[in-house]
């Protein structure tokens, strides 16, 4: 799960466009951006991503739109 903070807030529409750019770029790096969550007023974005490593996930963001994550938290799913 990666975390972004955008000073001054962020619009859901801008995040949706960035996510679409990630989807168009991710295949070359073995990355799969699955979901994202946005707090527009706080400028917080969280992206759930499957990736071979943190650098591959950030490479997709960097190439797709330039907004690399501030933090990456390794997580695993449990029922």
Secondary structure as UniProt FT lines:
FT   STRAND          2..5
FT   TURN            7..8
FT   HELIX           12..25
FT   HELIX           26..29
FT   STRAND          32..39
FT   TURN            40..43
FT   STRAND          44..50
FT   HELIX           54..64
FT   STRAND          71..72
//
